[in-house]
């Protein structure tokens, strides 16, 4: 083989190997970018954030978690992150903007979980459940001198566009290493207090972190492992109490069944939802609406097996 041809062949193979296997290749660097806000989509706010992100890299894969978080509802933002993040690949970057304290001294941070996910968010309670369940690998404060949209220095009410979208896009596109976000912080976030799931004297206690909004089902944070300690089987009857703070909002009996159709239409039931947590529903009805049940850190539930 001619030496020049051989040298060219070897160099071509080396180039292919670098392109395919190098961590600096575009394919290896890029990760999905997922947005969550309480903005809704009736105006241009979400589109502006996406425009900033595409300005970093027009080939970014950008997705929506939701933009229907109730205004200022930090707790629901925390829950939707906890509900969604585990199903996304390691390296995915989430930008969560539910930020009633925008423009104040509250911290803007990026949290890296032990699972390798990144969350760009104000440190205002939004990271409560992610920090607990996916655990904190590292937190960095966003350095706005570097991670701020050029020309936005006098803007103090839209950090989602001017700071968070830009920071998230840079991380997802791989044009900025995590250490460049800003100074490293102690691995602690501002947490919202809520009723932790527990069992005492055969009574299960927990919180109602969120509703299955469309159907009015009441979701709890009582997981299948804790529920299993009651040695319950389908058909068992439970006495259920729901409180908002110290005020009782509901008391009644219902069976534990596999799914909605195992009770007559309009009747209540206990089931395990798709997160394998205890939930309350009304077959082809709206349990939360009928009984004026809402969700949040102040809503609590207890249940215990009882006689029919």
Secondary structure, DSSP 8 states (H G I E B T S, - for coil): --HHHHHHHHHHHHHHHHHHH-TTSHHHH---EEEEESS-SSSSHHHHHHHHHHHH-TT--EEEEES---TT-HHHHHHHHHHHHTTS-TT-EEEEE--TTTTSS--EEEEEETTS-EEEEESSSTTHHHHHHT-EEEEEE--TTTSS-TT-TT--S-HIIIIIHHHHHHHHHTSS-GGGSS-EE-S----------EEETTEEEEEE-EEETTTTEEEEEEEHHHHHTTT--TT-EEEEEEEETTEEEEEEEEEE-SSGGGS-TT-EEEEE-TTSEEEEEETTS-HHHHHT---EEEEEEEEEE---
